[in-house]
Amino acid sequence: MPATIRDVARASGVHISTVSRTFSAPHLVNSETRLRVLACAENLGYRPNRAARALITGRTHNIGLIVADIANPFFPPLIKAAESQARHRDYHIFVADTNEDPAAEEDLVHALAKQVDGILLCSPRMSNSLIEQLSREVPLVVINRQVTGLPAVVMDVGQGARLAVEHLTGLGHRELALLGGPRGSWTSREIRRAATAAARSADAALTVLGPNPPTEGGGTAMAEQVRRAGATAVLAYNDLMAIGLIEGLDTLGIRVPQEVSVVGIDDIALSRLVRPKLTTVATPTAAAGRTAVDMLLQHDSAAAHRNRGGNRTVAADDRRTTAQVMLQTELVIRDSTGPHRPATLGRNGSAATTTTADPGPHSPADPGNTAAVNPEAVAS
């Protein structure tokens, strides 16, 4: 028969209420008494009832983590690090996948709001205004996205894109292509902004191809357009697209890096296993997961509370005081990039211009074009 709170109280020589406070509000219990109660609980194998504790404290000790695509190798290291950090803080994490669907994101936030103490939104596809609105329902920390007034953990992909372009132009490439990410992507916009500036500084041409699905298939499908653009070097939105592009170029008989150099972003495990090994921008995904958990717990303690009836109130002034954290990225040079060789693929002209491939008469404008999209509506 499992040990009860009464068993722990009897073994430690304290009242039941003291045992309850030891687990629900340890700062209110004398340190010597707290340690004795915890030791007795451990010896008896007692585990507090989280549901009952939530009714008393207003805390579920659960966190929601919503990701854009759990099948993308970018997310598992972040999820694993977040779960480890949460367990260390005596919290559990519920992971949910949206399959890149902003409507599913909104539904999941509403569904989880009353079951968790806060939610981590990783690479959300919703608009900034909707995310801000949802933050009034449940404490949020955003990962890989900046939303004014909300706590966020951002990996500096702009810095990474600049380093990648400088690496390619340093190898002599002057005809570059950028494979954009998913439609409405904040991260893709940041990559494009930084890559465009770096190419201009190096007197190189940059052709933007996209938007594209952030998958291996998305990269493979762009191989023919890369050839038509005459690019001798390509920066892809992520490693999956870069790996797919290499496969597509190989099918066309184009060698990497002898004829076209390719750089990805993320440094997923697969980037070290493919041939040629992928040059990429390493993003600190594990650090982002840990930081986001700590930020959420700090944010929730300062900005929100849940009463015994389960209704949450968020003080807007407090909600806007939580800092945003920018984590640095790093260029990892491997085998998929090499010196430019005067060849059959380059196009004439070296003007420092940025052009966008025509998406076709039935395709909407590239969301990376800030003239076509309201920046407030751009997602990550």
C-alpha positions as YAML, in Angstrom:
chain: A
units: angstrom
residues:
- id: 1
  name: MET
  ca: [0.00, 0.00, 0.00]
- id: 2
  name: PRO
  ca: [1.48, 3.39, -0.99]
- id: 3
  name: ALA
  ca: [2.65, 5.69, 1.78]
- id: 4
  name: THR
  ca: [0.33, 8.57, 2.66]
- id: 5
  name: ILE
  ca: [0.90, 12.07, 3.95]
- id: 6
  name: ARG
  ca: [-0.17, 10.82, 7.37]
- id: 7
  name: ASP
  ca: [2.58, 8.19, 7.31]
- id: 8
  name: VAL
  ca: [5.17, 10.87, 6.56]
- id: 9
  name: ALA
  ca: [3.83, 13.14, 9.31]
- id: 10
  name: ARG
  ca: [3.93, 10.31, 11.83]
- id: 11
  name: ALA
  ca: [7.47, 9.24, 10.86]
- id: 12
  name: SER
  ca: [8.87, 12.78, 10.95]
- id: 13
  name: GLY
  ca: [7.01, 13.85, 14.10]
- id: 14
  name: VAL
  ca: [5.23, 16.83, 12.55]
- id: 15
  name: HIS
  ca: [1.66, 17.79, 11.73]
- id: 16
  name: ILE
  ca: [0.14, 16.85, 8.37]
- id: 17
  name: SER
  ca: [-0.02, 20.54, 7.43]
- id: 18
  name: THR
  ca: [3.75, 20.81, 7.86]
- id: 19
  name: VAL
  ca: [4.28, 17.94, 5.44]
- id: 20
  name: SER
  ca: [1.92, 19.63, 2.99]
- id: 21
  name: ARG
  ca: [3.80, 22.93, 3.23]
- id: 22
  name: THR
  ca: [7.13, 21.13, 2.77]
- id: 23
  name: PHE
  ca: [6.04, 20.15, -0.73]
- id: 24
  name: SER
  ca: [3.81, 23.09, -1.67]
- id: 25
  name: ALA
  ca: [5.62, 26.03, -0.02]
- id: 26
  name: PRO
  ca: [9.02, 24.83, 1.23]
- id: 27
  name: HIS
  ca: [10.21, 28.37, 1.95]
- id: 28
  name: LEU
  ca: [7.67, 28.51, 4.78]
- id: 29
  name: VAL
  ca: [9.15, 25.49, 6.58]
- id: 30
  name: ASN
  ca: [12.19, 25.54, 8.85]
- id: 31
  name: SER
  ca: [15.14, 24.09, 6.93]
- id: 32
  name: GLU
  ca: [15.89, 21.40, 9.54]
- id: 33
  name: THR
  ca: [12.24, 20.32, 9.63]
- id: 34
  name: ARG
  ca: [12.00, 20.39, 5.85]
- id: 35
  name: LEU
  ca: [15.02, 18.13, 5.43]
- id: 36
  name: ARG
  ca: [13.65, 15.69, 8.02]
- id: 37
  name: VAL
  ca: [10.27, 15.53, 6.28]
- id: 38
  name: LEU
  ca: [11.87, 15.05, 2.86]
- id: 39
  name: ALA
  ca: [14.11, 12.28, 4.19]
- id: 40
  name: CYS
  ca: [11.14, 10.45, 5.74]
- id: 41
  name: ALA
  ca: [9.15, 10.85, 2.52]
- id: 42
  name: GLU
  ca: [12.04, 9.42, 0.53]
- id: 43
  name: ASN
  ca: [12.44, 6.45, 2.88]
- id: 44
  name: LEU
  ca: [8.71, 5.69, 2.75]
- id: 45
  name: GLY
  ca: [8.50, 6.17, -1.01]
- id: 46
  name: TYR
  ca: [5.90, 8.90, -0.61]
- id: 47
  name: ARG
  ca: [4.97, 10.98, -3.64]
- id: 48
  name: PRO
  ca: [2.70, 14.02, -3.20]
- id: 49
  name: ASN
  ca: [-0.55, 14.16, -5.14]
- id: 50
  name: ARG
  ca: [0.08, 16.86, -7.74]
- id: 51
  name: ALA
  ca: [-3.60, 17.39, -8.44]
- id: 52
  name: ALA
  ca: [-4.36, 17.95, -4.77]
- id: 53
  name: ARG
  ca: [-1.36, 20.23, -4.42]
- id: 54
  name: ALA
  ca: [-2.54, 22.26, -7.41]
- id: 55
  name: LEU
  ca: [-5.87, 22.89, -5.71]
- id: 56
  name: ILE
  ca: [-4.06, 24.31, -2.70]
- id: 57
  name: THR
  ca: [-1.23, 26.24, -4.36]
- id: 58
  name: GLY
  ca: [-2.76, 27.18, -7.71]
- id: 59
  name: ARG
  ca: [0.29, 25.60, -9.38]
- id: 60
  name: THR
  ca: [0.12, 22.51, -11.58]
- id: 61
  name: HIS
  ca: [3.91, 22.19, -11.86]
- id: 62
  name: ASN
  ca: [3.32, 21.43, -15.53]
- id: 63
  name: ILE
  ca: [4.67, 23.34, -18.54]
- id: 64
  name: GLY
  ca: [3.44, 23.19, -22.12]
- id: 65
  name: LEU
  ca: [5.98, 23.12, -24.96]
- id: 66
  name: ILE
  ca: [4.51, 23.70, -28.42]
- id: 67
  name: VAL
  ca: [6.78, 23.08, -31.43]
- id: 68
  name: ALA
  ca: [6.20, 23.65, -35.14]
- id: 69
  name: ASP
  ca: [7.25, 20.16, -36.30]
- id: 70
  name: ILE
  ca: [8.42, 17.48, -33.90]
- id: 71
  name: ALA
  ca: [9.76, 15.43, -36.83]
- id: 72
  name: ASN
  ca: [12.29, 18.17, -37.62]
- id: 73
  name: PRO
  ca: [15.65, 17.15, -36.06]
- id: 74
  name: PHE
  ca: [16.11, 20.74, -34.87]
- id: 75
  name: PHE
  ca: [13.55, 20.31, -32.09]
- id: 76
  name: PRO
  ca: [14.46, 17.10, -30.15]
- id: 77
  name: PRO
  ca: [17.65, 18.50, -28.52]
- id: 78
  name: LEU
  ca: [15.67, 21.55, -27.41]
- id: 79
  name: ILE
  ca: [12.84, 19.39, -26.06]
- id: 80
  name: LYS
  ca: [15.24, 17.09, -24.23]
- id: 81
  name: ALA
  ca: [17.10, 20.00, -22.61]
- id: 82
  name: ALA
  ca: [13.85, 21.71, -21.60]
- id: 83
  name: GLU
  ca: [12.50, 18.51, -20.04]
- id: 84
  name: SER
  ca: [15.71, 17.96, -18.08]
- id: 85
  name: GLN
  ca: [15.70, 21.52, -16.79]
- id: 86
  name: ALA
  ca: [12.02, 21.28, -15.86]
- id: 87
  name: ARG
  ca: [12.56, 18.06, -13.90]
- id: 88
  name: HIS
  ca: [15.41, 19.73, -12.05]
- id: 89
  name: ARG
  ca: [12.92, 22.42, -11.04]
- id: 90
  name: ASP
  ca: [10.27, 19.81, -10.10]
- id: 91
  name: TYR
  ca: [8.14, 20.50, -13.18]
- id: 92
  name: HIS
  ca: [6.82, 18.26, -15.93]
- id: 93
  name: ILE
  ca: [6.58, 19.16, -19.62]
- id: 94
  name: PHE
  ca: [3.75, 18.37, -22.03]
- id: 95
  name: VAL
  ca: [4.99, 18.47, -25.65]
- id: 96
  name: ALA
  ca: [2.62, 19.26, -28.52]
- id: 97
  name: ASP
  ca: [3.21, 19.43, -32.28]
- id: 98
  name: THR
  ca: [1.41, 21.85, -34.63]
- id: 99
  name: ASN
  ca: [2.65, 20.54, -37.99]
- id: 100
  name: GLU
  ca: [3.46, 24.14, -39.03]
- id: 101
  name: ASP
  ca: [-0.23, 25.09, -38.64]
- id: 102
  name: PRO
  ca: [-0.95, 28.42, -36.89]
- id: 103
  name: ALA
  ca: [-4.58, 27.47, -36.27]
- id: 104
  name: ALA
  ca: [-3.43, 24.32, -34.45]
- id: 105
  name: GLU
  ca: [-1.07, 26.47, -32.37]
- id: 106
  name: GLU
  ca: [-3.89, 28.68, -31.18]
- id: 107
  name: ASP
  ca: [-6.09, 25.68, -30.35]
- id: 108
  name: LEU
  ca: [-3.28, 24.05, -28.36]
- id: 109
  name: VAL
  ca: [-2.62, 27.19, -26.31]
- id: 110
  name: HIS
  ca: [-6.31, 27.39, -25.38]
- id: 111
  name: ALA
  ca: [-6.39, 23.65, -24.55]
- id: 112
  name: LEU
  ca: [-3.28, 23.73, -22.37]
- id: 113
  name: ALA
  ca: [-3.88, 27.07, -20.65]
- id: 114
  name: LYS
  ca: [-5.80, 25.65, -17.69]
- id: 115
  name: GLN
  ca: [-3.60, 22.55, -17.36]
- id: 116
  name: VAL
  ca: [-0.17, 24.19, -17.11]
- id: 117
  name: ASP
  ca: [1.55, 27.05, -15.33]
- id: 118
  name: GLY
  ca: [2.91, 28.44, -18.59]
- id: 119
  name: ILE
  ca: [3.70, 27.63, -22.20]
- id: 120
  name: LEU
  ca: [6.87, 27.70, -24.29]
- id: 121
  name: LEU
  ca: [6.07, 28.59, -27.91]
- id: 122
  name: CYS
  ca: [8.90, 27.34, -30.13]
- id: 123
  name: SER
  ca: [9.07, 28.79, -33.65]
- id: 124
  name: PRO
  ca: [5.39, 29.81, -33.62]
- id: 125
  name: ARG
  ca: [3.57, 30.53, -36.88]
- id: 126
  name: MET
  ca: [0.85, 32.74, -35.39]
- id: 127
  name: SER
  ca: [0.84, 36.50, -35.82]
- id: 128
  name: ASN
  ca: [2.47, 38.71, -33.20]
- id: 129
  name: SER
  ca: [-0.87, 40.24, -32.28]
- id: 130
  name: LEU
  ca: [-2.44, 36.84, -31.61]
- id: 131
  name: ILE
  ca: [0.53, 35.69, -29.52]
- id: 132
  name: GLU
  ca: [0.29, 38.87, -27.48]
- id: 133
  name: GLN
  ca: [-3.42, 38.28, -26.98]
- id: 134
  name: LEU
  ca: [-2.86, 34.68, -25.85]
- id: 135
  name: SER
  ca: [-0.24, 35.83, -23.35]
- id: 136
  name: ARG
  ca: [-3.07, 37.44, -21.38]
- id: 137
  name: GLU
  ca: [-4.61, 34.00, -20.93]
- id: 138
  name: VAL
  ca: [-1.48, 32.10, -19.86]
- id: 139
  name: PRO
  ca: [2.18, 33.08, -19.29]
- id: 140
  name: LEU
  ca: [4.18, 32.58, -22.48]
- id: 141
  name: VAL
  ca: [7.85, 32.49, -23.39]
- id: 142
  name: VAL
  ca: [8.61, 32.58, -27.10]
- id: 143
  name: ILE
  ca: [11.58, 30.71, -28.58]
- id: 144
  name: ASN
  ca: [13.01, 31.69, -31.98]
- id: 145
  name: ARG
  ca: [10.81, 34.74, -32.29]
- id: 146
  name: GLN
  ca: [10.71, 38.30, -30.99]
- id: 147
  name: VAL
  ca: [7.34, 39.69, -29.92]
- id: 148
  name: THR
  ca: [7.42, 43.16, -28.39]
- id: 149
  name: GLY
  ca: [6.76, 43.06, -24.67]
- id: 150
  name: LEU
  ca: [6.96, 39.28, -24.26]
- id: 151
  name: PRO
  ca: [9.82, 37.22, -22.83]
- id: 152
  name: ALA
  ca: [11.77, 35.48, -25.56]
- id: 153
  name: VAL
  ca: [14.82, 33.31, -26.17]
- id: 154
  name: VAL
  ca: [16.25, 33.97, -29.62]
- id: 155
  name: MET
  ca: [19.11, 32.29, -31.43]
- id: 156
  name: ASP
  ca: [20.99, 34.90, -33.45]
- id: 157
  name: VAL
  ca: [20.44, 33.48, -36.93]
- id: 158
  name: GLY
  ca: [21.15, 36.89, -38.40]
- id: 159
  name: GLN
  ca: [24.70, 36.72, -37.09]
- id: 160
  name: GLY
  ca: [24.97, 33.16, -38.44]
- id: 161
  name: ALA
  ca: [23.76, 34.16, -41.89]
- id: 162
  name: ARG
  ca: [26.29, 36.98, -42.01]
- id: 163
  name: LEU
  ca: [29.12, 34.60, -41.06]
- id: 164
  name: ALA
  ca: [27.99, 32.12, -43.71]
- id: 165
  name: VAL
  ca: [27.90, 34.73, -46.48]
- id: 166
  name: GLU
  ca: [31.28, 36.12, -45.43]
- id: 167
  name: HIS
  ca: [32.68, 32.57, -45.57]
- id: 168
  name: LEU
  ca: [31.31, 32.01, -49.07]
- id: 169
  name: THR
  ca: [32.44, 35.37, -50.45]
- id: 170
  name: GLY
  ca: [35.83, 34.81, -48.82]
- id: 171
  name: LEU
  ca: [36.09, 31.68, -50.95]
- id: 172
  name: GLY
  ca: [35.56, 33.85, -54.05]
- id: 173
  name: HIS
  ca: [31.84, 33.26, -54.65]
- id: 174
  name: ARG
  ca: [30.01, 36.25, -56.06]
- id: 175
  name: GLU
  ca: [26.82, 34.59, -57.34]
- id: 176
  name: LEU
  ca: [24.90, 33.44, -54.25]
- id: 177
  name: ALA
  ca: [21.44, 32.01, -53.66]
- id: 178
  name: LEU
  ca: [19.38, 31.94, -50.48]
- id: 179
  name: LEU
  ca: [16.76, 29.22, -50.00]
- id: 180
  name: GLY
  ca: [14.06, 30.92, -47.91]
- id: 181
  name: GLY
  ca: [12.08, 29.15, -45.21]
- id: 182
  name: PRO
  ca: [8.34, 28.73, -44.69]
- id: 183
  name: ARG
  ca: [5.86, 31.43, -45.58]
- id: 184
  name: GLY
  ca: [5.47, 34.03, -42.84]
- id: 185
  name: SER
  ca: [8.68, 32.97, -41.09]
- id: 186
  name: TRP
  ca: [10.31, 35.49, -38.75]
- id: 187
  name: THR
  ca: [13.54, 33.45, -38.71]
- id: 188
  name: SER
  ca: [13.62, 33.34, -42.51]
- id: 189
  name: ARG
  ca: [13.18, 37.12, -42.63]
- id: 190
  name: GLU
  ca: [16.10, 37.60, -40.22]
- id: 191
  name: ILE
  ca: [18.31, 35.31, -42.30]
- id: 192
  name: ARG
  ca: [17.37, 37.15, -45.48]
- id: 193
  name: ARG
  ca: [18.00, 40.57, -43.94]
- id: 194
  name: ALA
  ca: [21.48, 39.65, -42.71]
- id: 195
  name: ALA
  ca: [22.46, 37.69, -45.84]
- id: 196
  name: THR
  ca: [21.41, 40.56, -48.10]
- id: 197
  name: ALA
  ca: [23.50, 43.07, -46.15]
- id: 198
  name: ALA
  ca: [26.53, 40.77, -46.08]
- id: 199
  name: ALA
  ca: [26.32, 40.08, -49.81]
- id: 200
  name: ARG
  ca: [26.04, 43.78, -50.57]
- id: 201
  name: SER
  ca: [29.10, 44.52, -48.44]
- id: 202
  name: ALA
  ca: [31.08, 41.89, -50.37]
- id: 203
  name: ASP
  ca: [29.93, 43.19, -53.78]
- id: 204
  name: ALA
  ca: [28.14, 39.89, -54.41]
- id: 205
  name: ALA
  ca: [24.76, 39.13, -56.00]
- id: 206
  name: LEU
  ca: [22.15, 37.30, -53.92]
- id: 207
  name: THR
  ca: [19.11, 35.57, -55.43]
- id: 208
  name: VAL
  ca: [16.33, 34.69, -52.97]
- id: 209
  name: LEU
  ca: [14.45, 31.48, -53.82]
- id: 210
  name: GLY
  ca: [11.32, 30.83, -51.84]
- id: 211
  name: PRO
  ca: [9.39, 30.63, -49.62]
- id: 212
  name: ASN
  ca: [9.88, 26.88, -49.19]
- id: 213
  name: PRO
  ca: [8.80, 24.16, -46.79]
- id: 214
  name: PRO
  ca: [11.60, 23.65, -44.21]
- id: 215
  name: THR
  ca: [12.13, 20.02, -45.19]
- id: 216
  name: GLU
  ca: [14.57, 17.85, -47.12]
- id: 217
  name: GLY
  ca: [12.04, 17.66, -49.95]
- id: 218
  name: GLY
  ca: [11.82, 21.44, -49.96]
- id: 219
  name: GLY
  ca: [15.55, 21.64, -50.64]
- id: 220
  name: THR
  ca: [15.56, 18.90, -53.27]
- id: 221
  name: ALA
  ca: [12.82, 20.66, -55.21]
- id: 222
  name: MET
  ca: [14.94, 23.84, -55.47]
- id: 223
  name: ALA
  ca: [17.96, 22.26, -57.17]
- id: 224
  name: GLU
  ca: [16.80, 23.14, -60.68]
- id: 225
  name: GLN
  ca: [16.10, 26.75, -59.69]
- id: 226
  name: VAL
  ca: [19.58, 27.02, -58.15]
- id: 227
  name: ARG
  ca: [21.04, 25.85, -61.46]
- id: 228
  name: ARG
  ca: [18.93, 28.33, -63.43]
- id: 229
  name: ALA
  ca: [19.98, 31.15, -61.11]
- id: 230
  name: GLY
  ca: [23.62, 30.44, -61.92]
- id: 231
  name: ALA
  ca: [24.56, 30.42, -58.22]
- id: 232
  name: THR
  ca: [27.92, 28.98, -57.25]
- id: 233
  name: ALA
  ca: [27.08, 29.01, -53.53]
- id: 234
  name: VAL
  ca: [23.84, 28.56, -51.57]
- id: 235
  name: LEU
  ca: [22.75, 29.33, -48.01]
- id: 236
  name: ALA
  ca: [19.69, 27.31, -46.96]
- id: 237
  name: TYR
  ca: [17.13, 28.16, -44.27]
- id: 238
  name: ASN
  ca: [18.06, 25.00, -42.36]
- id: 239
  name: ASP
  ca: [20.16, 21.86, -42.58]
- id: 240
  name: LEU
  ca: [17.31, 19.67, -43.84]
- id: 241
  name: MET
  ca: [16.84, 21.92, -46.87]
- id: 242
  name: ALA
  ca: [20.61, 22.07, -47.45]
- id: 243
  name: ILE
  ca: [20.86, 18.27, -47.38]
- id: 244
  name: GLY
  ca: [17.91, 17.97, -49.75]
- id: 245
  name: LEU
  ca: [19.49, 20.51, -52.08]
- id: 246
  name: ILE
  ca: [22.73, 18.50, -52.21]
- id: 247
  name: GLU
  ca: [20.70, 15.43, -53.17]
- id: 248
  name: GLY
  ca: [18.87, 17.38, -55.86]
- id: 249
  name: LEU
  ca: [22.07, 18.84, -57.28]
- id: 250
  name: ASP
  ca: [23.62, 15.37, -57.38]
- id: 251
  name: THR
  ca: [20.66, 14.14, -59.42]
- id: 252
  name: LEU
  ca: [21.37, 16.96, -61.90]
- id: 253
  name: GLY
  ca: [25.04, 15.96, -62.09]
- id: 254
  name: ILE
  ca: [26.21, 19.04, -60.20]
- id: 255
  name: ARG
  ca: [28.99, 18.34, -57.70]
- id: 256
  name: VAL
  ca: [29.18, 19.82, -54.18]
- id: 257
  name: PRO
  ca: [31.40, 21.68, -53.41]
- id: 258
  name: GLN
  ca: [33.35, 21.51, -56.70]
- id: 259
  name: GLU
  ca: [30.62, 23.35, -58.65]
- id: 260
  name: VAL
  ca: [28.25, 24.63, -55.97]
- id: 261
  name: SER
  ca: [29.01, 25.24, -52.29]
- id: 262
  name: VAL
  ca: [26.18, 24.68, -49.80]
- id: 263
  name: VAL
  ca: [25.69, 25.96, -46.23]
- id: 264
  name: GLY
  ca: [22.88, 25.02, -43.84]
- id: 265
  name: ILE
  ca: [21.69, 26.38, -40.51]
- id: 266
  name: ASP
  ca: [21.11, 24.44, -37.24]
- id: 267
  name: ASP
  ca: [23.97, 21.88, -37.08]
- id: 268
  name: ILE
  ca: [21.68, 18.89, -36.60]
- id: 269
  name: ALA
  ca: [23.36, 15.50, -36.07]
- id: 270
  name: LEU
  ca: [22.64, 14.49, -39.67]
- id: 271
  name: SER
  ca: [24.80, 17.35, -40.97]
- id: 272
  name: ARG
  ca: [27.88, 15.50, -39.72]
- id: 273
  name: LEU
  ca: [26.83, 12.18, -41.25]
- id: 274
  name: VAL
  ca: [25.96, 13.13, -44.84]
- id: 275
  name: ARG
  ca: [28.58, 13.24, -47.58]
- id: 276
  name: PRO
  ca: [29.93, 15.76, -48.10]
- id: 277
  name: LYS
  ca: [29.72, 16.75, -44.45]
- id: 278
  name: LEU
  ca: [27.65, 19.91, -44.26]
- id: 279
  name: THR
  ca: [29.07, 23.33, -43.50]
- id: 280
  name: THR
  ca: [26.47, 24.92, -41.24]
- id: 281
  name: VAL
  ca: [25.60, 27.55, -38.66]
- id: 282
  name: ALA
  ca: [25.38, 25.90, -35.24]
- id: 283
  name: THR
  ca: [22.43, 27.10, -33.16]
- id: 284
  name: PRO
  ca: [22.43, 26.57, -29.35]
- id: 285
  name: THR
  ca: [19.14, 24.66, -29.21]
- id: 286
  name: ALA
  ca: [19.81, 22.90, -25.90]
- id: 287
  name: ALA
  ca: [20.77, 26.16, -24.22]
- id: 288
  name: ALA
  ca: [17.60, 27.72, -25.62]
- id: 289
  name: GLY
  ca: [15.46, 24.99, -24.06]
- id: 290
  name: ARG
  ca: [17.06, 25.36, -20.63]
- id: 291
  name: THR
  ca: [16.95, 29.15, -20.71]
- id: 292
  name: ALA
  ca: [13.31, 29.22, -21.77]
- id: 293
  name: VAL
  ca: [12.24, 26.99, -18.87]
- id: 294
  name: ASP
  ca: [14.07, 29.17, -16.34]
- id: 295
  name: MET
  ca: [12.65, 32.31, -17.91]
- id: 296
  name: LEU
  ca: [9.10, 30.95, -17.87]
- id: 297
  name: LEU
  ca: [9.25, 29.93, -14.22]
- id: 298
  name: GLN
  ca: [10.69, 33.31, -13.24]
- id: 299
  name: HIS
  ca: [8.14, 35.10, -15.42]
- id: 300
  name: ASP
  ca: [5.21, 33.09, -14.07]
- id: 301
  name: SER
  ca: [6.17, 33.66, -10.44]
- id: 302
  name: ALA
  ca: [6.45, 37.41, -10.95]
- id: 303
  name: ALA
  ca: [3.59, 38.02, -13.34]
- id: 304
  name: ALA
  ca: [0.76, 35.55, -12.78]
- id: 305
  name: HIS
  ca: [-1.18, 33.56, -10.25]
- id: 306
  name: ARG
  ca: [-3.99, 31.08, -10.36]
- id: 307
  name: ASN
  ca: [-6.71, 31.27, -7.74]
- id: 308
  name: ARG
  ca: [-8.33, 28.20, -6.22]
- id: 309
  name: GLY
  ca: [-11.11, 28.34, -8.76]
- id: 310
  name: GLY
  ca: [-8.55, 27.94, -11.57]
- id: 311
  name: ASN
  ca: [-8.84, 31.42, -13.10]
- id: 312
  name: ARG
  ca: [-5.58, 33.02, -14.09]
- id: 313
  name: THR
  ca: [-4.92, 36.73, -14.04]
- id: 314
  name: VAL
  ca: [-1.89, 38.34, -15.60]
- id: 315
  name: ALA
  ca: [-0.66, 41.79, -14.64]
- id: 316
  name: ALA
  ca: [0.18, 43.53, -17.91]
- id: 317
  name: ASP
  ca: [2.78, 45.81, -16.36]
- id: 318
  name: ASP
  ca: [4.69, 42.85, -14.87]
- id: 319
  name: ARG
  ca: [4.32, 40.82, -18.06]
- id: 320
  name: ARG
  ca: [6.28, 43.44, -19.98]
- id: 321
  name: THR
  ca: [9.29, 43.50, -17.68]
- id: 322
  name: THR
  ca: [10.75, 40.09, -18.52]
- id: 323
  name: ALA
  ca: [13.97, 40.30, -20.51]
- id: 324
  name: GLN
  ca: [14.71, 38.83, -23.92]
- id: 325
  name: VAL
  ca: [17.78, 36.62, -24.29]
- id: 326
  name: MET
  ca: [19.85, 36.44, -27.48]
- id: 327
  name: LEU
  ca: [22.03, 33.32, -27.85]
- id: 328
  name: GLN
  ca: [25.01, 33.42, -30.19]
- id: 329
  name: THR
  ca: [25.45, 31.18, -33.22]
- id: 330
  name: GLU
  ca: [28.66, 29.81, -34.73]
- id: 331
  name: LEU
  ca: [29.80, 28.86, -38.21]
- id: 332
  name: VAL
  ca: [31.02, 25.25, -38.48]
- id: 333
  name: ILE
  ca: [33.08, 24.71, -41.65]
- id: 334
  name: ARG
  ca: [33.06, 21.20, -43.09]
- id: 335
  name: ASP
  ca: [33.23, 19.71, -46.58]
- id: 336
  name: SER
  ca: [30.25, 21.15, -48.48]
- id: 337
  name: THR
  ca: [31.95, 24.49, -49.18]
- id: 338
  name: GLY
  ca: [35.01, 25.17, -51.27]
- id: 339
  name: PRO
  ca: [36.74, 27.82, -53.41]
- id: 340
  name: HIS
  ca: [34.90, 29.26, -56.39]
- id: 341
  name: ARG
  ca: [36.14, 27.86, -59.67]
- id: 342
  name: PRO
  ca: [35.30, 29.77, -62.88]
- id: 343
  name: ALA
  ca: [32.74, 27.46, -64.32]
- id: 344
  name: THR
  ca: [29.69, 26.74, -66.34]
- id: 345
  name: LEU
  ca: [27.18, 27.78, -63.69]
- id: 346
  name: GLY
  ca: [28.05, 31.42, -63.00]
- id: 347
  name: ARG
  ca: [26.09, 34.24, -64.64]
- id: 348
  name: ASN
  ca: [27.54, 37.46, -66.02]
- id: 349
  name: GLY
  ca: [27.76, 40.55, -63.89]
- id: 350
  name: SER
  ca: [28.99, 41.19, -60.37]
- id: 351
  name: ALA
  ca: [26.77, 44.03, -59.22]
- id: 352
  name: ALA
  ca: [25.83, 43.88, -55.57]
- id: 353
  name: THR
  ca: [22.14, 43.30, -56.09]
- id: 354
  name: THR
  ca: [19.48, 41.20, -54.44]
- id: 355
  name: THR
  ca: [16.83, 39.63, -56.64]
- id: 356
  name: THR
  ca: [13.86, 37.47, -55.78]
- id: 357
  name: ALA
  ca: [12.87, 34.57, -58.02]
- id: 358
  name: ASP
  ca: [9.41, 34.99, -59.49]
- id: 359
  name: PRO
  ca: [7.13, 32.67, -57.49]
- id: 360
  name: GLY
  ca: [4.76, 32.45, -60.45]
- id: 361
  name: PRO
  ca: [1.47, 34.12, -61.28]
- id: 362
  name: HIS
  ca: [-0.52, 31.96, -58.85]
- id: 363
  name: SER
  ca: [1.81, 32.32, -55.85]
- id: 364
  name: PRO
  ca: [1.56, 35.07, -53.20]
- id: 365
  name: ALA
  ca: [4.47, 37.40, -52.54]
- id: 366
  name: ASP
  ca: [7.49, 36.18, -50.60]
- id: 367
  name: PRO
  ca: [6.82, 37.03, -46.90]
- id: 368
  name: GLY
  ca: [10.48, 37.90, -46.53]
- id: 369
  name: ASN
  ca: [9.76, 41.01, -48.59]
- id: 370
  name: THR
  ca: [9.07, 43.60, -45.93]
- id: 371
  name: ALA
  ca: [7.34, 45.77, -48.51]
- id: 372
  name: ALA
  ca: [4.74, 43.04, -49.06]
- id: 373
  name: VAL
  ca: [4.14, 41.97, -45.47]
- id: 374
  name: ASN
  ca: [3.38, 43.87, -42.29]
- id: 375
  name: PRO
  ca: [6.36, 43.04, -40.00]
- id: 376
  name: GLU
  ca: [3.99, 42.71, -37.04]
- id: 377
  name: ALA
  ca: [2.36, 39.73, -38.73]
- id: 378
  name: VAL
  ca: [5.59, 37.86, -39.49]
- id: 379
  name: ALA
  ca: [6.02, 34.57, -37.66]
- id: 380
  name: SER
  ca: [9.13, 32.55, -36.87]
...
